[in-house]
Amino acid sequence: MSEYAENVLDRLGTRADVMGGRKLLYVESVECGFCHGGRHDACGGTCGVCHGHGHVPVKPPVVRCLKCHGTGRTNGTLTCLACRGVGVVEVREDAATCPNCRGTGREGKSGIFACTPCRGQGIC
């Protein structure tokens, strides 16, 4: 990334690094993955993830959740348990691709089960 691009992203507060094909985002808050910033759940009530704010505060760096692919939902309307509906998960600055699942987040030949060491996120 060029120095100019880094300066622009730093000013915007959204500097991103790439790790194992996934972007590490350095942001203070993200749009709610569950309601997509709409502030309401599927039934029309106040979103239980962002409490009607549309955004959720996070501690950088964060990556998009592998389990729900950033939607904050599993099986349509259930809150994703891996990211708690936010759509992203917080990771350590020195995080690396999980050696157990090689970054897939899945374990075993069938790939049905989430990788235990990385909790299905592909990053340890």
Secondary structure by P-SEA (a helix, b strand, c coil): ccaaaaaaaaaacbbbbbccccccccccccccccccccccccccccccccccccbbbbcccccccccccccccccccccccccccccbbbbccccccccccccccccccccccccccccccccc
